[in-house]
Amino acid sequence: MHTLDAIMSRRAIRQYDASFRMPAADVERLFQHLLQAPTSFNLQHCRFVQVDDPQLRAALRAAAWDQPQITDASLLLVLCADTQAWQNDPGHCWRDAPADTRDLMLSMIHGFYAGKPQLQRDEAIRSVGIAAQTAMLAASAMGYDSCPMIGFDAERVAELIQLPEDHLVGMVLTIGKGNKDAHPRPGQRSLDTVRILNRF
């Protein structure tokens, strides 16, 4: 599917064929595309918890208001981010760059993030959002449906996946074969109400 078609046709699908399982090759292909999502300073904040344990899925479903896509979708990802990626070995993300470029970027990273916890969190959330959209468009291009989710008890989800203290849960993403179309779009704002020229 063409990227522009994937953007226009993608919808949040909440009901899936629970008997369908994505081939392992498709899951790996999806992840290879997901890894291409851009991140600030190439820090690659995101961590993708792929949940395939049925008992854990059931517990996550309970923490997500019993939404069926948690257990029924072929692929369940908890999209997390390391808020301290800026100081947790950022050199690894620049290991293949020329030495002068690597040294410059590492000094800029520290100056940009140090002492700014809100910025650290904001960048982690931004990275999750970009990664989620990349995953959804890749899934759509591969013929799969998806649903980004924030309807869950984040503290309980963090507990269930044993989230490290310096990480956060950004969202949950389900991917698979939908068995019921999404409702018609409920209402789109017109372009003239959202596009601002130069200033508010």
SEVEXLO-265894 format. One record per residue (C-alpha): x negated, y, z negated; residue number from 0. Coordinates in nm, 2 decimals, m for minus. Example, Ala and Ser with C-alpha at 12.3 -4.5 7.8 and 13.67 -1.06 7.14 Angstrom:
% residues 2
+--------+--------+--------+-----+
!      u !      v !      w !   k !
+--------+--------+--------+-----+
!  m1.23 !  m0.45 !  m0.78 !   0 !
!  m1.37 !  m0.11 !  m0.71 !   1 !
+--------+--------+--------+-----+
//
This chain:
% residues 200
+--------+--------+--------+-----+
!      u !      v !      w !   k !
+--------+--------+--------+-----+
!   0.00 !   0.00 !   0.00 !   0 !
!  m0.12 !   0.35 !   0.08 !   1 !
!  m0.21 !   0.56 !  m0.23 !   2 !
!   0.04 !   0.83 !  m0.15 !   3 !
!   0.31 !   0.56 !  m0.11 !   4 !
!   0.21 !   0.41 !  m0.45 !   5 !
!   0.24 !   0.75 !  m0.62 !   6 !
!   0.59 !   0.81 !  m0.48 !   7 !
!   0.72 !   0.45 !  m0.54 !   8 !
!   0.57 !   0.38 !  m0.88 !   9 !
!   0.83 !   0.37 !  m1.16 !  10 !
!   0.83 !   0.25 !  m1.52 !  11 !
!   0.97 !  m0.10 !  m1.51 !  12 !
!   1.08 !  m0.25 !  m1.84 !  13 !
!   1.22 !  m0.59 !  m1.74 !  14 !
!   0.98 !  m0.85 !  m1.61 !  15 !
!   0.99 !  m1.20 !  m1.48 !  16 !
!   0.85 !  m1.37 !  m1.79 !  17 !
!   0.76 !  m1.69 !  m1.60 !  18 !
!   0.52 !  m1.50 !  m1.36 !  19 !
!   0.15 !  m1.49 !  m1.43 !  20 !
!  m0.09 !  m1.27 !  m1.24 !  21 !
!  m0.36 !  m1.48 !  m1.08 !  22 !
!  m0.69 !  m1.43 !  m1.26 !  23 !
!  m0.85 !  m1.29 !  m0.95 !  24 !
!  m0.59 !  m1.01 !  m0.94 !  25 !
!  m0.64 !  m0.93 !  m1.30 !  26 !
!  m1.02 !  m0.90 !  m1.24 !  27 !
!  m0.95 !  m0.69 !  m0.93 !  28 !
!  m0.73 !  m0.46 !  m1.13 !  29 !
!  m0.99 !  m0.41 !  m1.40 !  30 !
!  m1.26 !  m0.34 !  m1.14 !  31 !
!  m1.05 !  m0.05 !  m1.01 !  32 !
!  m0.96 !   0.06 !  m1.36 !  33 !
!  m1.33 !   0.10 !  m1.44 !  34 !
!  m1.35 !   0.36 !  m1.17 !  35 !
!  m1.14 !   0.61 !  m1.37 !  36 !
!  m1.33 !   0.93 !  m1.44 !  37 !
!  m1.43 !   1.04 !  m1.79 !  38 !
!  m1.58 !   1.35 !  m1.93 !  39 !
!  m1.96 !   1.34 !  m1.91 !  40 !
!  m1.92 !   0.98 !  m1.78 !  41 !
!  m1.88 !   0.87 !  m2.15 !  42 !
!  m1.63 !   0.59 !  m2.06 !  43 !
!  m1.44 !   0.64 !  m2.38 !  44 !
!  m1.17 !   0.37 !  m2.31 !  45 !
!  m1.15 !   0.02 !  m2.44 !  46 !
!  m0.88 !  m0.21 !  m2.30 !  47 !
!  m0.74 !  m0.47 !  m2.53 !  48 !
!  m0.60 !  m0.74 !  m2.31 !  49 !
!  m0.35 !  m0.93 !  m2.53 !  50 !
!  m0.26 !  m1.28 !  m2.41 !  51 !
!  m0.21 !  m1.45 !  m2.75 !  52 !
!   0.16 !  m1.53 !  m2.77 !  53 !
!   0.18 !  m1.48 !  m3.15 !  54 !
!   0.01 !  m1.14 !  m3.13 !  55 !
!   0.23 !  m1.04 !  m2.85 !  56 !
!   0.54 !  m1.12 !  m3.06 !  57 !
!   0.40 !  m0.91 !  m3.34 !  58 !
!   0.33 !  m0.63 !  m3.11 !  59 !
!   0.68 !  m0.65 !  m2.97 !  60 !
!   0.82 !  m0.62 !  m3.32 !  61 !
!   0.60 !  m0.31 !  m3.37 !  62 !
!   0.74 !  m0.17 !  m3.04 !  63 !
!   1.11 !  m0.16 !  m3.13 !  64 !
!   1.15 !  m0.51 !  m2.98 !  65 !
!   1.10 !  m0.39 !  m2.63 !  66 !
!   1.10 !  m0.70 !  m2.41 !  67 !
!   0.82 !  m0.60 !  m2.17 !  68 !
!   0.57 !  m0.65 !  m2.44 !  69 !
!   0.61 !  m1.03 !  m2.43 !  70 !
!   0.76 !  m1.07 !  m2.08 !  71 !
!   0.51 !  m0.88 !  m1.86 !  72 !
!   0.22 !  m1.08 !  m1.72 !  73 !
!  m0.05 !  m0.84 !  m1.84 !  74 !
!  m0.04 !  m0.65 !  m2.17 !  75 !
!  m0.30 !  m0.38 !  m2.23 !  76 !
!  m0.35 !  m0.17 !  m2.54 !  77 !
!  m0.54 !   0.13 !  m2.41 !  78 !
!  m0.77 !   0.26 !  m2.68 !  79 !
!  m1.05 !   0.51 !  m2.69 !  80 !
!  m1.37 !   0.56 !  m2.88 !  81 !
!  m1.35 !   0.92 !  m3.02 !  82 !
!  m1.72 !   0.90 !  m3.10 !  83 !
!  m1.84 !   0.79 !  m2.76 !  84 !
!  m2.03 !   1.11 !  m2.74 !  85 !
!  m2.27 !   0.99 !  m3.01 !  86 !
!  m2.23 !   0.61 !  m2.98 !  87 !
!  m2.51 !   0.54 !  m2.74 !  88 !
!  m2.42 !   0.79 !  m2.47 !  89 !
!  m2.75 !   0.72 !  m2.31 !  90 !
!  m2.62 !   0.39 !  m2.19 !  91 !
!  m2.38 !   0.58 !  m1.96 !  92 !
!  m2.67 !   0.77 !  m1.80 !  93 !
!  m2.93 !   0.49 !  m1.79 !  94 !
!  m2.95 !   0.48 !  m1.41 !  95 !
!  m2.98 !   0.86 !  m1.36 !  96 !
!  m3.31 !   1.03 !  m1.30 !  97 !
!  m3.49 !   1.10 !  m1.63 !  98 !
!  m3.45 !   1.48 !  m1.60 !  99 !
!  m3.08 !   1.45 !  m1.53 ! 100 !
!  m3.03 !   1.20 !  m1.81 ! 101 !
!  m3.21 !   1.43 !  m2.06 ! 102 !
!  m3.01 !   1.73 !  m1.95 ! 103 !
!  m2.67 !   1.56 !  m1.97 ! 104 !
!  m2.74 !   1.40 !  m2.31 ! 105 !
!  m2.84 !   1.74 !  m2.46 ! 106 !
!  m2.52 !   1.89 !  m2.31 ! 107 !
!  m2.30 !   1.61 !  m2.45 ! 108 !
!  m2.42 !   1.68 !  m2.80 ! 109 !
!  m2.37 !   2.05 !  m2.78 ! 110 !
!  m2.02 !   2.01 !  m2.63 ! 111 !
!  m1.88 !   1.77 !  m2.89 ! 112 !
!  m2.07 !   1.81 !  m3.21 ! 113 !
!  m1.86 !   1.95 !  m3.50 ! 114 !
!  m1.54 !   1.95 !  m3.29 ! 115 !
!  m1.32 !   1.67 !  m3.40 ! 116 !
!  m1.01 !   1.80 !  m3.22 ! 117 !
!  m1.20 !   1.81 !  m2.89 ! 118 !
!  m1.34 !   1.46 !  m2.95 ! 119 !
!  m0.98 !   1.34 !  m2.99 ! 120 !
!  m0.85 !   1.54 !  m2.70 ! 121 !
!  m1.11 !   1.40 !  m2.47 ! 122 !
!  m1.04 !   1.04 !  m2.58 ! 123 !
!  m0.67 !   1.09 !  m2.51 ! 124 !
!  m0.74 !   1.25 !  m2.17 ! 125 !
!  m0.96 !   0.95 !  m2.08 ! 126 !
!  m0.68 !   0.71 !  m2.17 ! 127 !
!  m0.43 !   0.90 !  m1.96 ! 128 !
!  m0.65 !   0.90 !  m1.66 ! 129 !
!  m0.73 !   0.53 !  m1.70 ! 130 !
!  m0.36 !   0.45 !  m1.74 ! 131 !
!  m0.27 !   0.63 !  m1.42 ! 132 !
!  m0.55 !   0.46 !  m1.23 ! 133 !
!  m0.43 !   0.12 !  m1.35 ! 134 !
!  m0.07 !   0.19 !  m1.26 ! 135 !
!  m0.16 !   0.31 !  m0.91 ! 136 !
!  m0.39 !   0.01 !  m0.86 ! 137 !
!  m0.12 !  m0.22 !  m0.98 ! 138 !
!   0.14 !  m0.06 !  m0.75 ! 139 !
!  m0.10 !  m0.09 !  m0.45 ! 140 !
!  m0.14 !  m0.46 !  m0.54 ! 141 !
!   0.23 !  m0.52 !  m0.54 ! 142 !
!   0.28 !  m0.52 !  m0.92 ! 143 !
!   0.51 !  m0.32 !  m1.15 ! 144 !
!   0.40 !  m0.14 !  m1.46 ! 145 !
!   0.52 !   0.06 !  m1.76 ! 146 !
!   0.33 !   0.30 !  m1.98 ! 147 !
!   0.45 !   0.30 !  m2.34 ! 148 !
!   0.43 !   0.52 !  m2.64 ! 149 !
!   0.73 !   0.38 !  m2.81 ! 150 !
!   0.56 !   0.18 !  m3.09 ! 151 !
!   0.43 !   0.21 !  m3.44 ! 152 !
!   0.07 !   0.31 !  m3.37 ! 153 !
!  m0.06 !   0.23 !  m3.72 ! 154 !
!   0.09 !  m0.12 !  m3.70 ! 155 !
!  m0.05 !  m0.17 !  m3.35 ! 156 !
!  m0.39 !  m0.06 !  m3.47 ! 157 !
!  m0.37 !  m0.30 !  m3.76 ! 158 !
!  m0.27 !  m0.59 !  m3.54 ! 159 !
!  m0.56 !  m0.54 !  m3.29 ! 160 !
!  m0.81 !  m0.46 !  m3.57 ! 161 !
!  m0.89 !  m0.12 !  m3.42 ! 162 !
!  m1.22 !   0.03 !  m3.54 ! 163 !
!  m1.18 !   0.34 !  m3.75 ! 164 !
!  m1.34 !   0.57 !  m3.50 ! 165 !
!  m1.11 !   0.46 !  m3.22 ! 166 !
!  m0.75 !   0.55 !  m3.14 ! 167 !
!  m0.46 !   0.39 !  m2.96 ! 168 !
!  m0.36 !   0.60 !  m2.67 ! 169 !
!  m0.08 !   0.39 !  m2.52 ! 170 !
!   0.03 !   0.04 !  m2.42 ! 171 !
!   0.06 !  m0.06 !  m2.06 ! 172 !
!   0.25 !  m0.36 !  m1.92 ! 173 !
!   0.19 !  m0.49 !  m1.57 ! 174 !
!   0.36 !  m0.78 !  m1.39 ! 175 !
!   0.65 !  m0.86 !  m1.16 ! 176 !
!   0.97 !  m0.67 !  m1.24 ! 177 !
!   1.30 !  m0.85 !  m1.21 ! 178 !
!   1.52 !  m0.54 !  m1.24 ! 179 !
!   1.48 !  m0.21 !  m1.06 ! 180 !
!   1.44 !   0.11 !  m1.25 ! 181 !
!   1.74 !   0.34 !  m1.29 ! 182 !
!   1.75 !   0.62 !  m1.03 ! 183 !
!   1.52 !   0.91 !  m1.12 ! 184 !
!   1.72 !   1.10 !  m1.39 ! 185 !
!   1.62 !   1.45 !  m1.27 ! 186 !
!   1.30 !   1.61 !  m1.14 ! 187 !
!   1.21 !   1.97 !  m1.20 ! 188 !
!   1.18 !   2.17 !  m0.89 ! 189 !
!   0.83 !   2.27 !  m0.78 ! 190 !
!   0.90 !   2.64 !  m0.83 ! 191 !
!   0.98 !   2.58 !  m1.20 ! 192 !
!   0.64 !   2.41 !  m1.27 ! 193 !
!   0.40 !   2.57 !  m1.03 ! 194 !
!   0.26 !   2.90 !  m1.18 ! 195 !
!   0.04 !   3.12 !  m0.96 ! 196 !
!  m0.26 !   3.26 !  m1.15 ! 197 !
!  m0.08 !   3.34 !  m1.48 ! 198 !
!   0.24 !   3.27 !  m1.68 ! 199 !
+--------+--------+--------+-----+
//
